[in-house]
Every structure is written in structure tokens, then in C-alpha cells.
Amino acid sequence: MTTSSNNAPPVDELRVGTCRAAIWRNEADGNTFHTATFSRLYKTEDGWRSRSSFGINDLPHLALLAQDTHRALAELNAATDSSADE
């Protein structure tokens, strides 16, 4: 079973343009791993909002963000694996 606290903030956030990645810490079967969610930020009269849909102009930013997020997840998971070995 995978657990993650719904109230816990992401362990990291990355941004490229209006695209944002949130990195989350998860635990399952005694193992810790990290996952990511992607969103697009936009401003309304009431403040900032986010959506999980992306337009054609968002996709180049999303592609760069996905590469950066992949690297960050790999580093976090490697650090988690290393600390488990100690």
C-alpha cells in the first residue's frame, strides 16, 4: 500500500515558465520513493490558479520541466537508496 500525507507539502517544486512540477515523497512496503505532478499556473482576478491541461505554447516549457524533474527525481531516489544502505 502506498501512503502519502494529503496535508504534507511537496518536498520540492520546479518551474519553467508557467509550468510547475511538484515532487512528492511516498512510502510503500517500507520503501521511500518520489513522484511528480505537473500543472500550469495562470492568474485570475481572484489570484493564482492551476490546471493540469496544457496548451500548445506550454508544451516546450513542459518538456524542459519534465527533463529537470526527471533529474531531480533520480537524485532524490538515489539519495534515499543511499541512506537506506547506511
Contacts in CASP RR format, 6 or more apart in sequence:
PFRMAT RR
TARGET T0000
AUTHOR 0000-0000-0000
METHOD contacts of the structure
MODEL  1
MTTSSNNAPPVDELRVGTCRAAIWRNEADGNTFHTATFSRLYKTEDGWRS
RSSFGINDLPHLALLAQDTHRALAELNAATDSSADE
1 28 0 8 1.000
1 29 0 8 1.000
2 26 0 8 1.000
2 27 0 8 1.000
2 28 0 8 1.000
3 26 0 8 1.000
3 27 0 8 1.000
3 28 0 8 1.000
4 24 0 8 1.000
4 25 0 8 1.000
4 26 0 8 1.000
4 27 0 8 1.000
8 24 0 8 1.000
8 25 0 8 1.000
10 22 0 8 1.000
10 23 0 8 1.000
10 24 0 8 1.000
11 23 0 8 1.000
11 24 0 8 1.000
11 25 0 8 1.000
11 34 0 8 1.000
11 76 0 8 1.000
12 22 0 8 1.000
12 23 0 8 1.000
12 72 0 8 1.000
12 76 0 8 1.000
13 20 0 8 1.000
13 21 0 8 1.000
13 22 0 8 1.000
13 23 0 8 1.000
14 20 0 8 1.000
14 21 0 8 1.000
14 23 0 8 1.000
14 65 0 8 1.000
14 68 0 8 1.000
14 69 0 8 1.000
14 72 0 8 1.000
15 21 0 8 1.000
15 41 0 8 1.000
15 65 0 8 1.000
16 61 0 8 1.000
16 62 0 8 1.000
16 64 0 8 1.000
16 65 0 8 1.000
16 68 0 8 1.000
17 61 0 8 1.000
18 40 0 8 1.000
18 41 0 8 1.000
18 42 0 8 1.000
18 58 0 8 1.000
18 61 0 8 1.000
19 38 0 8 1.000
19 39 0 8 1.000
19 40 0 8 1.000
19 41 0 8 1.000
19 54 0 8 1.000
19 58 0 8 1.000
19 61 0 8 1.000
19 62 0 8 1.000
19 65 0 8 1.000
20 38 0 8 1.000
20 39 0 8 1.000
20 40 0 8 1.000
20 41 0 8 1.000
20 50 0 8 1.000
20 65 0 8 1.000
21 36 0 8 1.000
21 37 0 8 1.000
21 38 0 8 1.000
21 65 0 8 1.000
21 66 0 8 1.000
21 68 0 8 1.000
21 69 0 8 1.000
21 72 0 8 1.000
22 36 0 8 1.000
22 37 0 8 1.000
22 39 0 8 1.000
23 34 0 8 1.000
23 35 0 8 1.000
23 36 0 8 1.000
23 69 0 8 1.000
23 72 0 8 1.000
23 73 0 8 1.000
23 76 0 8 1.000
24 34 0 8 1.000
24 35 0 8 1.000
24 36 0 8 1.000
24 37 0 8 1.000
25 32 0 8 1.000
25 34 0 8 1.000
26 32 0 8 1.000
26 33 0 8 1.000
26 34 0 8 1.000
26 35 0 8 1.000
27 33 0 8 1.000
31 84 0 8 1.000
32 80 0 8 1.000
32 84 0 8 1.000
33 77 0 8 1.000
33 80 0 8 1.000
34 73 0 8 1.000
34 76 0 8 1.000
34 77 0 8 1.000
34 80 0 8 1.000
35 73 0 8 1.000
36 69 0 8 1.000
36 73 0 8 1.000
37 52 0 8 1.000
38 52 0 8 1.000
38 62 0 8 1.000
38 65 0 8 1.000
38 66 0 8 1.000
38 69 0 8 1.000
39 50 0 8 1.000
39 51 0 8 1.000
39 52 0 8 1.000
40 50 0 8 1.000
40 51 0 8 1.000
40 52 0 8 1.000
40 53 0 8 1.000
40 54 0 8 1.000
40 55 0 8 1.000
40 58 0 8 1.000
41 48 0 8 1.000
41 49 0 8 1.000
41 50 0 8 1.000
42 48 0 8 1.000
42 49 0 8 1.000
42 50 0 8 1.000
42 51 0 8 1.000
43 49 0 8 1.000
54 62 0 8 1.000
END
